[in-house]
Amino acid sequence: MPAASLWPVKSEEHPEPATEGRFPDFYIVGHHKSGTTALYEMLRRHPEIFMPDLKEPRYLASDMRSRFRYEREAPHPQTLEEYLALFEPADPSQRVGEASATYLWSRTASANIAEVRPDARMIAILREPASFLRSLHLTFLRGEVESVKDLRKAMSLESARAQGRRIPRRSHLPQLLQYSEHVAYVEQLERYRRHFPADQMLVLIYDDFRADNEAAVRSVLDFLDVRADHAVDVVDANVTTRVVRSQQLDNIVRSASLGRGPLTRSAKAAAKAMSSQRMRHGAISAVRRRAVVGDVPPEDKRLTAELRSRFKPEVVALSEYLDRDLVSLWGYDRVD
């Protein structure tokens, strides 16, 4: 069973998940770059909802274990006790939730969630495939988990990367570099439908969420059976506006900031004697902003057209699955 490695058992003959602590009542399961962070921020401000400060625990995706601790992320729970501790501050009267955007991609999360909370409610946000993949790629570049600046080339490496080759050094979850798999929407939703009835699943469309944040959030509040008339503070979060120009240069700047190597250690010692920690960190950040980070490159319209043509069958299938005309909404009726 996929969940078996996640929690202690009473015996080999009769494995039972630990029951102490409280598992979430609802899960925002994905996707990245589709409004999940904004939704998380807006929901956690509702007095009848508790969501932990750690947005993406990822604990119930047993196939999403990092190769190493990613320096830009807070520590993720490694044990069931650590995971459940995230929700201990919740008031008994509150709805408890978490938002791990990789759960929709995960092959194991749906079964693991169903094992511990078969009555839980799932929320997914789906975005037009071509724009989603471009935004995802830019985010990976910014986070330096991707090193190939051209999306077409990055997608051409999927086969090699599936075999463990051409993996960027800082890619803590290399399976996420399988870009094409991110937009297998019907397959992802079906994994959840095998475990949860339709009335426990809410699928939002990114266009609706962007067009009217407040209305979308109120539909979620209604789905969670909490007060939908409570004031909603609109949040626009996690928008990618800058990317890393040169990972090599960024590595140099980071090494200098950490004092690695004899020359940088001596230079840092001298700087330390003459400046405060805040000043030093500010100087490093200024160098990185000016020399390392650049504006988002313009869209490759030819690639966008290729991706829209490639993923049109998926959009058609999703339209039928959700009984909504996404083909027209996303302009795929004009795609050959």
Residue, then its C-alpha position, 0 to 999 in steps of 0.5 A: m500500500p502506498a501509505a505504508s511507509l508514512w506512518p508507524v504500524k501496530s504489527e506486521e499482520h495488522p498495519e494501522p496508521a497512527t490516529e493521534g493528532r488531527f489530519p486536515d479536513f481539506y487539501i488544496v492539491g494543485h497545481h503550481k502557478s495556478g493560484t494555489t498560493a493566493l488561495y491558501e493565503m486568502l483561506r487562512r485569513h478566514p476565522e473558521i479555517f486553520m492552515p499552517d505557516l508551512k504552505e506545502p508539507r508534501y508529507l502525504a506524497s510519499d513519491m515526493r521525497s527531496r534528494f536533499r534539503y532545498e535551501r530556499e524552503a522551510p524544513h518539511p515534516q519527515t515523520l507523522e508526528e511532525y506532520l500532525a504537529l503542524f495542525e495542533p494550534a487549530d481550534p477544534s471548531q475550525r476547518v483544518g487544511e493544507a496546500s501541497a501543490t504537488y499532491l495532484w501530480s503525485r501518484t501516491a497522495s490520493a490513496n494516502i489521503a483517502e486512507v487517513r481522511p476518506d471524508a476529506r475535501m479536495i480542491a484543484i486549480l487547473r490552468e491552460p497547458a501552454s501558459f502553465l508550462r511556461s510559468l512553471h519553467l520560469t519558476f523552476l529557473r528562478g528557484e534554480v531547480e532548472s538550469v536549461k533556459d529554453l523550455r523546448k530544450a528542457m522538455s526535450l530532456e524529459s527522457a534523459r532526466a527520467q533515467g537520472r541524467r542531465i539533472p540540475r545540481r540544485s534540483h531537489l525534486p527532479q521528477l517535477l522536471q517531467y513537464s509533460e506530466h504536469v498537464a495530464y489533467v484527466e489522469q490526475l483527477e481520475r486518481y482522486r475520483r477513485h478514492f473520493p466521490a464527486d461531491q468531495m472534489l472542487v475543480l476550479i479553472y484558473d481563468d475564473f480565479r484570476a477574473d474574480n478572486e473573491a467569487a472563486v474564494r466564496s465558492v471554496l468557502d461554500f464548498l468547505d461549509v464555512r461562512a461564505d459571507h465573511a470579508v475576503d482579502v484579495v491576494d495576488a501571490n507568487v507571481t514570477t517577474r524575475v529569473v536567474r540570468s546565470q547560475q554560475l554567477d549566482n553560485i559565485v555570489r552565494s559562495a561569497s555570502l557563505g564564505r566558502g573557499p580561502l579567498t572568499r573567507s578572508a574577504k568575508a572576514a575583512a568585510k565583517a570587521m567593517s560592516s554589520q550583518r544587515m549591511r553585508h546581507g544587503a550588499i549581497s542581495a543588491v549584487r544578486r538583484r543587479a548582476v544575477v537576476g534578470d527580467v522574464p524573457p519574452e514568450d516564444k510564440r512558436l513554442t506556445a503554438e506547438l504546445r497548444s497543438r500537442f495538448k489539444p487532445e488533453v483539453v478536449a478530454l478535460s472539457e468532457y470530463l468536467d462537462r465544461d467547454l474549456v476548448s473555447l475558453w482557452g482558444y483551442d477551437r482555433v488550434d489545428 
